[in-house]
Amino acid sequence: MKYIYVVIACVAFVAFAYLAGRANGVQRCRADCIGDVARMQSQLIKQEEKINAETLNTGVADIRRVLRAKYTIAE
């Protein structure tokens, strides 16, 4: 009878270790995914800044001058 308790205790220990490891793995996976999303969002913001650098650094008067030169009716 004593051996049955030892076997049950070993099985319970293995099951607990498996479930604890699985929960730890899920938590690490979520943390990695959150880090990846933040990294990708940062890269997208940097890429948008490079693409829109001319627009961000252009004043309103300069934009008006360019639009007036391109789209006014020539005489």
N, C-alpha and C positions, 0 to 999 in steps of 0.2 A: 504494500500500500504506500510505503514511503517513496518508492520509485515513481509512482504515478504522480505524486505531488511535485517531484523534481522535474518530470517531463512537462507537466502543465506549466510550471513556473518558467521553464526554458522557452516553451512555445509562447507564453505571454510576453516574455522579455523580447523575443525576436519580433513578435507582432508590434510591440510598442516601438522598438527601434526602427522598424520599417515605416510605420506611420509618422514618427517624428522626422525621419529622413525625407520622407515624401513632402511633408509640410515645409521643411526647410528648403527643399528644392523648388517648390512652388513659389516661396517667398523670394528666393534669389532670382528666379525667372522673371517675376513681376518687377523687381528692382532693375534688372538688366533692360527690360522693355521700356521702363520709364526713362532710364538713362539714354537709350537709343532714340526715343521720341524727342527728348529735349535736345540731343545733339543734332538730329535732323532738322528740327525747327530752327535752331541757331544757324545752321548752314543755309537754310532757305532765306532767313532774314539777311544774312551777309550777301547772298547772291542777289536778292532784290535790291539791296543798297548799291551794289556794283552796277546793276542794270539801270537803275533809276538815278545814278549819280548826277547825270547832266540835268535832269529835271529837278532834283533836290537842290542843286547849287545855282539854278537859274532864277533870277529875280523876275517879278511881275512885269516890269518895264521891258525887260529883254524879251520875254515871251510875247508881249504885245507887238514889239517891233518885228519879230520874226513872222508872226501871224499876219501883220499888216503887209509885210513885203511879199508874202506868198499868196495871199488871198484877196488883194484889192484889185479892182478893175483897172487895167492899164489903159491909158488914154492914147 
